[in-house]
Amino acid sequence: MKVFITGGSGFVGQNIIPVLIKNGHEIFAICRSEKSAKKVETIGAKAVLDDLT
């Protein structure tokens, strides 16, 4: 299953992404900066650069 999350580079996101991946999900995480994108990609998610505003 594909899962799209917000806050992937935050505390909760960094802890839930590996669990979701371990359970077989493909994770996409919205990121507002390149720094955040690198964080989520390092833990296995695919970064989507954008801003919810």
CHARMM internal coordinates of N, CA and C (Angstrom, degrees):
IC EDIT
DIST 1 N 1 CA 1.4472
DIST 1 CA 1 C 1.5275
ANGL 1 N 1 CA 1 C 108.64
DIST 1 C 2 N 1.3118
ANGL 1 CA 1 C 2 N 116.36
DIHE 1 N 1 CA 1 C 2 N 140.63
DIST 2 N 2 CA 1.4584
ANGL 1 C 2 N 2 CA 121.93
DIHE 1 CA 1 C 2 N 2 CA 175.16
DIST 2 CA 2 C 1.5263
ANGL 2 N 2 CA 2 C 108.67
DIHE 1 C 2 N 2 CA 2 C -87.86
DIST 2 C 3 N 1.3453
ANGL 2 CA 2 C 3 N 116.01
DIHE 2 N 2 CA 2 C 3 N 134.46
DIST 3 N 3 CA 1.4616
ANGL 2 C 3 N 3 CA 121.57
DIHE 2 CA 2 C 3 N 3 CA -179.42
DIST 3 CA 3 C 1.5220
ANGL 3 N 3 CA 3 C 108.30
DIHE 2 C 3 N 3 CA 3 C -127.19
DIST 3 C 4 N 1.3317
ANGL 3 CA 3 C 4 N 116.61
DIHE 3 N 3 CA 3 C 4 N 131.67
DIST 4 N 4 CA 1.4625
ANGL 3 C 4 N 4 CA 122.68
DIHE 3 CA 3 C 4 N 4 CA 177.44
DIST 4 CA 4 C 1.5213
ANGL 4 N 4 CA 4 C 107.87
DIHE 3 C 4 N 4 CA 4 C -111.69
DIST 4 C 5 N 1.3310
ANGL 4 CA 4 C 5 N 117.25
DIHE 4 N 4 CA 4 C 5 N 124.00
DIST 5 N 5 CA 1.4533
ANGL 4 C 5 N 5 CA 119.98
DIHE 4 CA 4 C 5 N 5 CA -178.73
DIST 5 CA 5 C 1.5241
ANGL 5 N 5 CA 5 C 111.26
DIHE 4 C 5 N 5 CA 5 C -125.02
DIST 5 C 6 N 1.3128
ANGL 5 CA 5 C 6 N 114.93
DIHE 5 N 5 CA 5 C 6 N 155.14
DIST 6 N 6 CA 1.4592
ANGL 5 C 6 N 6 CA 121.62
DIHE 5 CA 5 C 6 N 6 CA 171.06
DIST 6 CA 6 C 1.5249
ANGL 6 N 6 CA 6 C 106.81
DIHE 5 C 6 N 6 CA 6 C -106.73
DIST 6 C 7 N 1.3108
ANGL 6 CA 6 C 7 N 116.68
DIHE 6 N 6 CA 6 C 7 N 153.84
DIST 7 N 7 CA 1.4570
ANGL 6 C 7 N 7 CA 120.37
DIHE 6 CA 6 C 7 N 7 CA 178.97
DIST 7 CA 7 C 1.5224
ANGL 7 N 7 CA 7 C 113.38
DIHE 6 C 7 N 7 CA 7 C 74.47
DIST 7 C 8 N 1.3059
ANGL 7 CA 7 C 8 N 117.48
DIHE 7 N 7 CA 7 C 8 N 27.64
DIST 8 N 8 CA 1.4565
ANGL 7 C 8 N 8 CA 121.35
DIHE 7 CA 7 C 8 N 8 CA -177.57
DIST 8 CA 8 C 1.5186
ANGL 8 N 8 CA 8 C 114.40
DIHE 7 C 8 N 8 CA 8 C -63.98
DIST 8 C 9 N 1.3174
ANGL 8 CA 8 C 9 N 117.80
DIHE 8 N 8 CA 8 C 9 N -26.72
DIST 9 N 9 CA 1.4645
ANGL 8 C 9 N 9 CA 120.14
DIHE 8 CA 8 C 9 N 9 CA -179.40
DIST 9 CA 9 C 1.5283
ANGL 9 N 9 CA 9 C 112.44
DIHE 8 C 9 N 9 CA 9 C -90.45
DIST 9 C 10 N 1.3233
ANGL 9 CA 9 C 10 N 117.46
DIHE 9 N 9 CA 9 C 10 N -3.54
DIST 10 N 10 CA 1.4619
ANGL 9 C 10 N 10 CA 121.80
DIHE 9 CA 9 C 10 N 10 CA 178.41
DIST 10 CA 10 C 1.5171
ANGL 10 N 10 CA 10 C 111.20
DIHE 9 C 10 N 10 CA 10 C -82.61
DIST 10 C 11 N 1.3227
ANGL 10 CA 10 C 11 N 116.20
DIHE 10 N 10 CA 10 C 11 N -178.54
DIST 11 N 11 CA 1.4570
ANGL 10 C 11 N 11 CA 122.16
DIHE 10 CA 10 C 11 N 11 CA -176.34
DIST 11 CA 11 C 1.5216
ANGL 11 N 11 CA 11 C 112.41
DIHE 10 C 11 N 11 CA 11 C -58.95
DIST 11 C 12 N 1.3152
ANGL 11 CA 11 C 12 N 116.77
DIHE 11 N 11 CA 11 C 12 N -51.17
DIST 12 N 12 CA 1.4692
ANGL 11 C 12 N 12 CA 120.22
DIHE 11 CA 11 C 12 N 12 CA -178.26
DIST 12 CA 12 C 1.5271
ANGL 12 N 12 CA 12 C 110.21
DIHE 11 C 12 N 12 CA 12 C -66.66
DIST 12 C 13 N 1.3146
ANGL 12 CA 12 C 13 N 116.65
DIHE 12 N 12 CA 12 C 13 N -45.45
DIST 13 N 13 CA 1.4646
ANGL 12 C 13 N 13 CA 120.30
DIHE 12 CA 12 C 13 N 13 CA -179.80
DIST 13 CA 13 C 1.5106
ANGL 13 N 13 CA 13 C 113.21
DIHE 12 C 13 N 13 CA 13 C -59.15
DIST 13 C 14 N 1.3157
ANGL 13 CA 13 C 14 N 117.36
DIHE 13 N 13 CA 13 C 14 N -43.28
DIST 14 N 14 CA 1.4596
ANGL 13 C 14 N 14 CA 121.15
DIHE 13 CA 13 C 14 N 14 CA -179.38
DIST 14 CA 14 C 1.5252
ANGL 14 N 14 CA 14 C 112.04
DIHE 13 C 14 N 14 CA 14 C -66.28
DIST 14 C 15 N 1.3050
ANGL 14 CA 14 C 15 N 117.03
DIHE 14 N 14 CA 14 C 15 N -22.62
DIST 15 N 15 CA 1.4640
ANGL 14 C 15 N 15 CA 120.22
DIHE 14 CA 14 C 15 N 15 CA 179.08
DIST 15 CA 15 C 1.5250
ANGL 15 N 15 CA 15 C 112.89
DIHE 14 C 15 N 15 CA 15 C -93.69
DIST 15 C 16 N 1.3226
ANGL 15 CA 15 C 16 N 117.49
DIHE 15 N 15 CA 15 C 16 N -28.02
DIST 16 N 16 CA 1.4688
ANGL 15 C 16 N 16 CA 119.84
DIHE 15 CA 15 C 16 N 16 CA -177.97
DIST 16 CA 16 C 1.5333
ANGL 16 N 16 CA 16 C 112.23
DIHE 15 C 16 N 16 CA 16 C -87.05
DIST 16 C 17 N 1.3246
ANGL 16 CA 16 C 17 N 117.54
DIHE 16 N 16 CA 16 C 17 N -31.00
DIST 17 N 17 CA 1.4699
ANGL 16 C 17 N 17 CA 120.12
DIHE 16 CA 16 C 17 N 17 CA -179.08
DIST 17 CA 17 C 1.5266
ANGL 17 N 17 CA 17 C 111.92
DIHE 16 C 17 N 17 CA 17 C -56.92
DIST 17 C 18 N 1.3338
ANGL 17 CA 17 C 18 N 120.02
DIHE 17 N 17 CA 17 C 18 N -50.13
DIST 18 N 18 CA 1.4757
ANGL 17 C 18 N 18 CA 119.05
DIHE 17 CA 17 C 18 N 18 CA 178.94
DIST 18 CA 18 C 1.5353
ANGL 18 N 18 CA 18 C 113.31
DIHE 17 C 18 N 18 CA 18 C -60.43
DIST 18 C 19 N 1.3155
ANGL 18 CA 18 C 19 N 117.31
DIHE 18 N 18 CA 18 C 19 N -35.30
DIST 19 N 19 CA 1.4676
ANGL 18 C 19 N 19 CA 120.84
DIHE 18 CA 18 C 19 N 19 CA 178.96
DIST 19 CA 19 C 1.5331
ANGL 19 N 19 CA 19 C 109.91
DIHE 18 C 19 N 19 CA 19 C -66.00
DIST 19 C 20 N 1.3219
ANGL 19 CA 19 C 20 N 116.18
DIHE 19 N 19 CA 19 C 20 N -44.68
DIST 20 N 20 CA 1.4648
ANGL 19 C 20 N 20 CA 120.13
DIHE 19 CA 19 C 20 N 20 CA 179.57
DIST 20 CA 20 C 1.5264
ANGL 20 N 20 CA 20 C 111.07
DIHE 19 C 20 N 20 CA 20 C -63.84
DIST 20 C 21 N 1.3331
ANGL 20 CA 20 C 21 N 116.54
DIHE 20 N 20 CA 20 C 21 N -41.70
DIST 21 N 21 CA 1.4655
ANGL 20 C 21 N 21 CA 120.37
DIHE 20 CA 20 C 21 N 21 CA 178.74
DIST 21 CA 21 C 1.5230
ANGL 21 N 21 CA 21 C 110.01
DIHE 20 C 21 N 21 CA 21 C -63.74
DIST 21 C 22 N 1.3256
ANGL 21 CA 21 C 22 N 116.85
DIHE 21 N 21 CA 21 C 22 N -43.37
DIST 22 N 22 CA 1.4646
ANGL 21 C 22 N 22 CA 121.75
DIHE 21 CA 21 C 22 N 22 CA 179.27
DIST 22 CA 22 C 1.5290
ANGL 22 N 22 CA 22 C 111.04
DIHE 21 C 22 N 22 CA 22 C -58.95
DIST 22 C 23 N 1.3272
ANGL 22 CA 22 C 23 N 116.25
DIHE 22 N 22 CA 22 C 23 N -31.86
DIST 23 N 23 CA 1.4609
ANGL 22 C 23 N 23 CA 121.53
DIHE 22 CA 22 C 23 N 23 CA 179.32
DIST 23 CA 23 C 1.5266
ANGL 23 N 23 CA 23 C 113.16
DIHE 22 C 23 N 23 CA 23 C -87.21
DIST 23 C 24 N 1.3427
ANGL 23 CA 23 C 24 N 116.29
DIHE 23 N 23 CA 23 C 24 N 10.42
DIST 24 N 24 CA 1.4573
ANGL 23 C 24 N 24 CA 120.59
DIHE 23 CA 23 C 24 N 24 CA 172.59
DIST 24 CA 24 C 1.5132
ANGL 24 N 24 CA 24 C 117.09
DIHE 23 C 24 N 24 CA 24 C 91.33
DIST 24 C 25 N 1.3207
ANGL 24 CA 24 C 25 N 117.57
DIHE 24 N 24 CA 24 C 25 N 10.52
DIST 25 N 25 CA 1.4640
ANGL 24 C 25 N 25 CA 120.43
DIHE 24 CA 24 C 25 N 25 CA -179.51
DIST 25 CA 25 C 1.5278
ANGL 25 N 25 CA 25 C 111.64
DIHE 24 C 25 N 25 CA 25 C -89.70
DIST 25 C 26 N 1.3108
ANGL 25 CA 25 C 26 N 115.55
DIHE 25 N 25 CA 25 C 26 N 149.45
DIST 26 N 26 CA 1.4609
ANGL 25 C 26 N 26 CA 122.23
DIHE 25 CA 25 C 26 N 26 CA 173.74
DIST 26 CA 26 C 1.5301
ANGL 26 N 26 CA 26 C 106.53
DIHE 25 C 26 N 26 CA 26 C -97.09
DIST 26 C 27 N 1.3315
ANGL 26 CA 26 C 27 N 117.13
DIHE 26 N 26 CA 26 C 27 N 120.90
DIST 27 N 27 CA 1.4507
ANGL 26 C 27 N 27 CA 121.15
DIHE 26 CA 26 C 27 N 27 CA -170.93
DIST 27 CA 27 C 1.5278
ANGL 27 N 27 CA 27 C 111.76
DIHE 26 C 27 N 27 CA 27 C -107.06
DIST 27 C 28 N 1.3245
ANGL 27 CA 27 C 28 N 114.79
DIHE 27 N 27 CA 27 C 28 N 132.26
DIST 28 N 28 CA 1.4578
ANGL 27 C 28 N 28 CA 123.63
DIHE 27 CA 27 C 28 N 28 CA 172.25
DIST 28 CA 28 C 1.5216
ANGL 28 N 28 CA 28 C 106.57
DIHE 27 C 28 N 28 CA 28 C -118.43
DIST 28 C 29 N 1.3305
ANGL 28 CA 28 C 29 N 117.12
DIHE 28 N 28 CA 28 C 29 N 132.79
DIST 29 N 29 CA 1.4652
ANGL 28 C 29 N 29 CA 120.54
DIHE 28 CA 28 C 29 N 29 CA -177.76
DIST 29 CA 29 C 1.5223
ANGL 29 N 29 CA 29 C 110.16
DIHE 28 C 29 N 29 CA 29 C -128.92
DIST 29 C 30 N 1.3254
ANGL 29 CA 29 C 30 N 116.30
DIHE 29 N 29 CA 29 C 30 N 131.35
DIST 30 N 30 CA 1.4541
ANGL 29 C 30 N 30 CA 120.52
DIHE 29 CA 29 C 30 N 30 CA 177.60
DIST 30 CA 30 C 1.5302
ANGL 30 N 30 CA 30 C 108.90
DIHE 29 C 30 N 30 CA 30 C -74.23
DIST 30 C 31 N 1.3159
ANGL 30 CA 30 C 31 N 115.59
DIHE 30 N 30 CA 30 C 31 N 137.15
DIST 31 N 31 CA 1.4701
ANGL 30 C 31 N 31 CA 122.01
DIHE 30 CA 30 C 31 N 31 CA -178.90
DIST 31 CA 31 C 1.5218
ANGL 31 N 31 CA 31 C 109.10
DIHE 30 C 31 N 31 CA 31 C -135.32
DIST 31 C 32 N 1.3261
ANGL 31 CA 31 C 32 N 114.61
DIHE 31 N 31 CA 31 C 32 N 137.65
DIST 32 N 32 CA 1.4664
ANGL 31 C 32 N 32 CA 118.65
DIHE 31 CA 31 C 32 N 32 CA -179.74
DIST 32 CA 32 C 1.5230
ANGL 32 N 32 CA 32 C 112.98
DIHE 31 C 32 N 32 CA 32 C -91.76
DIST 32 C 33 N 1.3332
ANGL 32 CA 32 C 33 N 118.00
DIHE 32 N 32 CA 32 C 33 N -14.05
DIST 33 N 33 CA 1.4639
ANGL 32 C 33 N 33 CA 120.16
DIHE 32 CA 32 C 33 N 33 CA -178.08
DIST 33 CA 33 C 1.5288
ANGL 33 N 33 CA 33 C 110.28
DIHE 32 C 33 N 33 CA 33 C -141.51
DIST 33 C 34 N 1.3221
ANGL 33 CA 33 C 34 N 115.02
DIHE 33 N 33 CA 33 C 34 N 164.06
DIST 34 N 34 CA 1.4570
ANGL 33 C 34 N 34 CA 121.17
DIHE 33 CA 33 C 34 N 34 CA 176.84
DIST 34 CA 34 C 1.5345
ANGL 34 N 34 CA 34 C 110.32
DIHE 33 C 34 N 34 CA 34 C -63.09
DIST 34 C 35 N 1.3303
ANGL 34 CA 34 C 35 N 116.56
DIHE 34 N 34 CA 34 C 35 N -36.00
DIST 35 N 35 CA 1.4670
ANGL 34 C 35 N 35 CA 121.40
DIHE 34 CA 34 C 35 N 35 CA 179.53
DIST 35 CA 35 C 1.5276
ANGL 35 N 35 CA 35 C 110.19
DIHE 34 C 35 N 35 CA 35 C -61.73
DIST 35 C 36 N 1.3305
ANGL 35 CA 35 C 36 N 116.36
DIHE 35 N 35 CA 35 C 36 N -46.12
DIST 36 N 36 CA 1.4658
ANGL 35 C 36 N 36 CA 120.91
DIHE 35 CA 35 C 36 N 36 CA 178.10
DIST 36 CA 36 C 1.5312
ANGL 36 N 36 CA 36 C 110.65
DIHE 35 C 36 N 36 CA 36 C -64.39
DIST 36 C 37 N 1.3165
ANGL 36 CA 36 C 37 N 116.28
DIHE 36 N 36 CA 36 C 37 N -39.50
DIST 37 N 37 CA 1.4645
ANGL 36 C 37 N 37 CA 120.75
DIHE 36 CA 36 C 37 N 37 CA 179.81
DIST 37 CA 37 C 1.5217
ANGL 37 N 37 CA 37 C 110.82
DIHE 36 C 37 N 37 CA 37 C -61.27
DIST 37 C 38 N 1.3134
ANGL 37 CA 37 C 38 N 117.46
DIHE 37 N 37 CA 37 C 38 N -42.46
DIST 38 N 38 CA 1.4643
ANGL 37 C 38 N 38 CA 120.95
DIHE 37 CA 37 C 38 N 38 CA 178.74
DIST 38 CA 38 C 1.5249
ANGL 38 N 38 CA 38 C 111.07
DIHE 37 C 38 N 38 CA 38 C -62.95
DIST 38 C 39 N 1.3460
ANGL 38 CA 38 C 39 N 116.88
DIHE 38 N 38 CA 38 C 39 N -38.69
DIST 39 N 39 CA 1.4658
ANGL 38 C 39 N 39 CA 120.78
DIHE 38 CA 38 C 39 N 39 CA 179.11
DIST 39 CA 39 C 1.5211
ANGL 39 N 39 CA 39 C 111.09
DIHE 38 C 39 N 39 CA 39 C -60.57
DIST 39 C 40 N 1.3323
ANGL 39 CA 39 C 40 N 116.55
DIHE 39 N 39 CA 39 C 40 N -50.44
DIST 40 N 40 CA 1.4653
ANGL 39 C 40 N 40 CA 119.09
DIHE 39 CA 39 C 40 N 40 CA -176.36
DIST 40 CA 40 C 1.5236
ANGL 40 N 40 CA 40 C 111.99
DIHE 39 C 40 N 40 CA 40 C -70.49
DIST 40 C 41 N 1.3136
ANGL 40 CA 40 C 41 N 117.50
DIHE 40 N 40 CA 40 C 41 N -33.26
DIST 41 N 41 CA 1.4593
ANGL 40 C 41 N 41 CA 119.83
DIHE 40 CA 40 C 41 N 41 CA 178.20
DIST 41 CA 41 C 1.5280
ANGL 41 N 41 CA 41 C 110.82
DIHE 40 C 41 N 41 CA 41 C -69.50
DIST 41 C 42 N 1.3348
ANGL 41 CA 41 C 42 N 116.66
DIHE 41 N 41 CA 41 C 42 N -33.45
DIST 42 N 42 CA 1.4609
ANGL 41 C 42 N 42 CA 120.80
DIHE 41 CA 41 C 42 N 42 CA 177.94
DIST 42 CA 42 C 1.5201
ANGL 42 N 42 CA 42 C 111.68
DIHE 41 C 42 N 42 CA 42 C -62.80
DIST 42 C 43 N 1.3302
ANGL 42 CA 42 C 43 N 116.72
DIHE 42 N 42 CA 42 C 43 N -33.27
DIST 43 N 43 CA 1.4685
ANGL 42 C 43 N 43 CA 118.86
DIHE 42 CA 42 C 43 N 43 CA -179.09
DIST 43 CA 43 C 1.5342
ANGL 43 N 43 CA 43 C 112.72
DIHE 42 C 43 N 43 CA 43 C -94.38
DIST 43 C 44 N 1.3403
ANGL 43 CA 43 C 44 N 116.91
DIHE 43 N 43 CA 43 C 44 N 4.11
DIST 44 N 44 CA 1.4511
ANGL 43 C 44 N 44 CA 120.01
DIHE 43 CA 43 C 44 N 44 CA 170.65
DIST 44 CA 44 C 1.5037
ANGL 44 N 44 CA 44 C 118.28
DIHE 43 C 44 N 44 CA 44 C 111.09
DIST 44 C 45 N 1.3263
ANGL 44 CA 44 C 45 N 118.24
DIHE 44 N 44 CA 44 C 45 N -1.79
DIST 45 N 45 CA 1.4744
ANGL 44 C 45 N 45 CA 120.42
DIHE 44 CA 44 C 45 N 45 CA 179.09
DIST 45 CA 45 C 1.5293
ANGL 45 N 45 CA 45 C 110.21
DIHE 44 C 45 N 45 CA 45 C -89.75
DIST 45 C 46 N 1.2982
ANGL 45 CA 45 C 46 N 115.69
DIHE 45 N 45 CA 45 C 46 N 163.20
DIST 46 N 46 CA 1.4654
ANGL 45 C 46 N 46 CA 121.36
DIHE 45 CA 45 C 46 N 46 CA 173.79
DIST 46 CA 46 C 1.5237
ANGL 46 N 46 CA 46 C 107.26
DIHE 45 C 46 N 46 CA 46 C -97.80
DIST 46 C 47 N 1.3199
ANGL 46 CA 46 C 47 N 116.37
DIHE 46 N 46 CA 46 C 47 N 122.97
DIST 47 N 47 CA 1.4592
ANGL 46 C 47 N 47 CA 121.69
DIHE 46 CA 46 C 47 N 47 CA -177.56
DIST 47 CA 47 C 1.5283
ANGL 47 N 47 CA 47 C 110.97
DIHE 46 C 47 N 47 CA 47 C -79.42
DIST 47 C 48 N 1.3281
ANGL 47 CA 47 C 48 N 114.86
DIHE 47 N 47 CA 47 C 48 N 140.68
DIST 48 N 48 CA 1.4561
ANGL 47 C 48 N 48 CA 122.23
DIHE 47 CA 47 C 48 N 48 CA 174.44
DIST 48 CA 48 C 1.5268
ANGL 48 N 48 CA 48 C 105.53
DIHE 47 C 48 N 48 CA 48 C -122.66
DIST 48 C 49 N 1.3348
ANGL 48 CA 48 C 49 N 116.67
DIHE 48 N 48 CA 48 C 49 N 106.68
DIST 49 N 49 CA 1.4563
ANGL 48 C 49 N 49 CA 119.95
DIHE 48 CA 48 C 49 N 49 CA -178.72
DIST 49 CA 49 C 1.5188
ANGL 49 N 49 CA 49 C 109.95
DIHE 48 C 49 N 49 CA 49 C -76.86
DIST 49 C 50 N 1.3169
ANGL 49 CA 49 C 50 N 115.71
DIHE 49 N 49 CA 49 C 50 N 119.66
DIST 50 N 50 CA 1.4622
ANGL 49 C 50 N 50 CA 122.27
DIHE 49 CA 49 C 50 N 50 CA -179.46
DIST 50 CA 50 C 1.5162
ANGL 50 N 50 CA 50 C 109.08
DIHE 49 C 50 N 50 CA 50 C -171.57
DIST 50 C 51 N 1.2943
ANGL 50 CA 50 C 51 N 116.19
DIHE 50 N 50 CA 50 C 51 N 179.44
DIST 51 N 51 CA 1.4716
ANGL 50 C 51 N 51 CA 122.99
DIHE 50 CA 50 C 51 N 51 CA 177.84
DIST 51 CA 51 C 1.5236
ANGL 51 N 51 CA 51 C 107.22
DIHE 50 C 51 N 51 CA 51 C -139.41
DIST 51 C 52 N 1.3137
ANGL 51 CA 51 C 52 N 116.82
DIHE 51 N 51 CA 51 C 52 N 133.51
DIST 52 N 52 CA 1.4639
ANGL 51 C 52 N 52 CA 119.56
DIHE 51 CA 51 C 52 N 52 CA -176.83
DIST 52 CA 52 C 1.5321
ANGL 52 N 52 CA 52 C 113.26
DIHE 51 C 52 N 52 CA 52 C -72.35
DIST 52 C 53 N 1.3192
ANGL 52 CA 52 C 53 N 117.76
DIHE 52 N 52 CA 52 C 53 N -11.54
DIST 53 N 53 CA 1.4457
ANGL 52 C 53 N 53 CA 118.60
DIHE 52 CA 52 C 53 N 53 CA 178.01
DIST 53 CA 53 C 1.4965
ANGL 53 N 53 CA 53 C 108.50
DIHE 52 C 53 N 53 CA 53 C -83.92
END
COOR INIT
IC SEED 1 N 1 CA 1 C
IC BUILD
